[in-house]
Amino acid sequence: MCLTASYLAMFLTLMGPDQISAEPGRYIVHAETRDAHWVAAGDGEHWCTMAPQIDTMQRLASLRVE
């Protein structure tokens, strides 16, 4: 999932300052179950995360019958 820089900024304002870490080219949202890493894509006008795909893979893995 990707957002424009302005939408990511709007999203991050909804979080408490203790829930966000920042590094050059990366914001980390410390969520209840795991961290979501937002990484600058290309020109820095878009920021992307793999968090939804990772959550889906983990849910599907828990459904596997062995």
C-alpha positions in Angstrom: 0.0 0.0 0.0 1.3 3.5 -0.9 0.3 7.0 0.1 1.4 10.4 -1.1 3.6 12.3 1.3 0.7 14.6 2.3 -1.6 11.7 3.1 1.1 9.9 5.1 1.6 13.1 7.1 -2.1 13.4 7.7 -2.2 9.7 8.9 0.8 10.2 11.1 -0.8 13.2 12.9 -3.5 10.7 14.1 -0.8 8.8 16.0 0.7 9.7 19.4 4.4 10.9 19.2 5.4 7.8 21.2 3.9 5.6 18.5 6.2 6.9 15.7 9.9 6.6 15.1 11.7 8.3 12.2 14.9 7.6 10.2 16.0 9.0 6.9 13.6 7.7 4.3 11.5 5.7 6.8 8.8 6.2 9.4 8.0 3.3 11.8 4.5 3.2 13.3 4.6 1.1 16.5 1.2 -0.6 16.4 -0.3 -3.0 18.9 0.6 -6.2 17.1 3.7 -5.2 15.2 5.5 -2.3 13.6 4.6 -0.9 10.3 7.5 0.5 8.3 6.7 3.3 5.8 9.5 3.7 3.3 10.1 6.5 0.8 9.5 5.2 -2.8 11.3 6.8 -5.7 11.1 10.6 -5.5 9.9 10.8 -1.9 6.5 11.9 -2.9 5.1 8.5 -2.2 5.5 6.3 0.9 4.8 2.6 0.9 4.3 -0.2 3.4 4.0 -3.9 3.2 2.1 -4.1 6.5 -1.3 -5.2 5.0 0.3 -8.0 2.9 2.3 -9.2 5.9 -0.8 -9.3 8.1 -2.7 -11.3 5.4 0.2 -13.8 5.1 0.3 -14.3 8.9 -3.5 -14.8 9.1 -3.4 -17.3 6.3 -0.5 -19.2 7.9 -2.4 -19.5 11.1 -5.3 -21.2 9.2 -3.1 -23.9 7.7 -4.0 -27.4 8.9 -1.0 -29.7 9.5 
